[in-house]
Amino acid sequence: MKFPEGEPEPEAGSAAGPGAVRPGGRTARVRAAVLEAAGDVLAEEGFAHLDLADVARRAEVGKTTVYRRWGTVTGLVADLLSDMAGQSVPRTETGSLLGDLTANARLVARTLADPRQGALFKAVIAAATCDPKAAEALHGFYAVRVAEWAPCVEQAAARGEVPVGTDAHEVIRAVSAPLYYRLLTTADPLEGEAADRAAAAAVVAARAGVYVRR
């Protein structure tokens, strides 16, 4: 579907940032098409080959639309990660810290094991090592996801499962860290036992007070 030039810009005072748009309608469809195309390029060819003109061609959107709205490749990546964070599955509350963190670990593992998503994250992580704006976008994505799941740890502290003062954000990071390490350094499976082990290890460490703020 071809999207011609001249779609309306976001209203003054709307959310700032690359790609900020009002929800619904044609503007949202343009954004969705462009972000999907950008994700495809990242997954297939990596950050180094991400080009706004190529993304516009793939999305069947006018080049000036993409340049005007996103401006730069890193601006487009930032909006893509923001969109992914917003669409991620909400946290699971099972009534126990182990249950909650296992759900989190399995969600992370499923995402990274997906051929497209796993390749996309590898590309963005690689870009973040040498591009400050890509790094900023990646940090923002994980800040949103960690904040989404941190209440699980806070609730566990209120139930007495972990010590008061446990750093909830550090616990959530500890769950996904082994899975990302496995993604980037091995070809071993990510789902199943690996995910459950990552969650169990984080729970044991949290109960032992490893993540209590000093």
Solvent accessible surface area in square Angstrom, and as a share of the most:
residue,aa,sasa,rsa
1,M,154,0.69
2,K,134,0.57
3,F,12,0.05
4,P,80,0.51
5,E,84,0.38
6,G,64,0.61
7,E,7,0.03
8,P,77,0.48
9,E,80,0.36
10,P,40,0.25
11,E,108,0.48
12,A,110,0.85
13,G,87,0.84
14,S,44,0.28
15,A,80,0.62
16,A,104,0.81
17,G,47,0.45
18,P,57,0.36
19,G,1,0.01
20,A,21,0.17
21,V,32,0.18
22,R,87,0.32
23,P,130,0.81
24,G,49,0.48
25,G,44,0.42
26,R,71,0.26
27,T,14,0.08
28,A,27,0.21
29,R,117,0.43
30,V,0,0.00
31,R,51,0.19
32,A,60,0.46
33,A,25,0.19
34,V,0,0.00
35,L,7,0.03
36,E,110,0.50
37,A,6,0.05
38,A,1,0.00
39,G,0,0.00
40,D,40,0.21
41,V,0,0.00
42,L,2,0.01
43,A,23,0.18
44,E,113,0.51
45,E,82,0.37
46,G,18,0.17
47,F,40,0.17
48,A,97,0.75
49,H,111,0.50
50,L,11,0.05
51,D,67,0.34
52,L,8,0.04
53,A,31,0.24
54,D,34,0.17
55,V,0,0.00
56,A,1,0.00
57,R,162,0.59
58,R,79,0.29
59,A,10,0.08
60,E,79,0.36
61,V,5,0.03
62,G,10,0.09
63,K,117,0.50
64,T,81,0.47
65,T,1,0.01
66,V,0,0.00
67,Y,102,0.39
68,R,116,0.42
69,R,20,0.07
70,W,10,0.03
71,G,40,0.39
72,T,69,0.40
73,V,38,0.22
74,T,16,0.09
75,G,9,0.09
76,L,0,0.00
77,V,1,0.01
78,A,33,0.26
79,D,9,0.05
80,L,10,0.05
81,L,1,0.01
82,S,67,0.43
83,D,33,0.17
84,M,27,0.12
85,A,7,0.05
86,G,68,0.65
87,Q,134,0.60
88,S,37,0.24
89,V,80,0.46
90,P,95,0.60
91,R,73,0.27
92,T,55,0.32
93,E,97,0.43
94,T,75,0.44
95,G,52,0.50
96,S,45,0.29
97,L,0,0.00
98,L,79,0.39
99,G,23,0.22
100,D,1,0.01
101,L,0,0.00
102,T,21,0.12
103,A,25,0.19
104,N,7,0.04
105,A,0,0.00
106,R,114,0.42
107,L,26,0.13
108,V,25,0.14
109,A,0,0.00
110,R,125,0.46
111,T,39,0.23
112,L,4,0.02
113,A,44,0.34
114,D,55,0.29
115,P,118,0.74
116,R,88,0.32
117,Q,48,0.22
118,G,4,0.04
119,A,35,0.27
120,L,1,0.01
121,F,4,0.02
122,K,92,0.39
123,A,10,0.08
124,V,0,0.00
125,I,32,0.16
126,A,59,0.46
127,A,3,0.03
128,A,19,0.15
129,T,111,0.64
130,C,108,0.65
131,D,36,0.18
132,P,110,0.69
133,K,127,0.54
134,A,0,0.00
135,A,16,0.12
136,E,122,0.55
137,A,13,0.10
138,L,15,0.08
139,H,122,0.54
140,G,36,0.35
141,F,14,0.06
142,Y,56,0.21
143,A,60,0.46
144,V,79,0.45
145,R,32,0.12
146,V,12,0.07
147,A,53,0.41
148,E,49,0.22
149,W,5,0.02
150,A,2,0.02
151,P,31,0.19
152,C,0,0.00
153,V,1,0.00
154,E,96,0.43
155,Q,60,0.27
156,A,0,0.00
157,A,24,0.18
158,A,92,0.71
159,R,106,0.39
160,G,61,0.58
161,E,44,0.20
162,V,7,0.04
163,P,47,0.30
164,V,132,0.76
165,G,30,0.29
166,T,11,0.06
167,D,31,0.16
168,A,2,0.01
169,H,65,0.29
170,E,71,0.32
171,V,0,0.00
172,I,7,0.04
173,R,113,0.41
174,A,24,0.19
175,V,0,0.00
176,S,22,0.14
177,A,57,0.44
178,P,63,0.39
179,L,1,0.01
180,Y,36,0.14
181,Y,150,0.57
182,R,60,0.22
183,L,18,0.09
184,L,86,0.43
185,T,77,0.45
186,T,62,0.36
187,A,109,0.84
188,D,75,0.39
189,P,106,0.67
190,L,15,0.07
191,E,85,0.38
192,G,43,0.42
193,E,125,0.56
194,A,10,0.08
195,A,0,0.00
196,D,49,0.25
197,R,120,0.44
198,A,5,0.04
199,A,0,0.00
200,A,42,0.33
201,A,59,0.46
202,A,4,0.03
203,V,3,0.02
204,V,100,0.58
205,A,23,0.18
206,A,0,0.00
207,R,124,0.45
208,A,80,0.62
209,G,10,0.10
210,V,92,0.53
211,Y,47,0.18
212,V,31,0.18
213,R,143,0.52
214,R,239,0.87
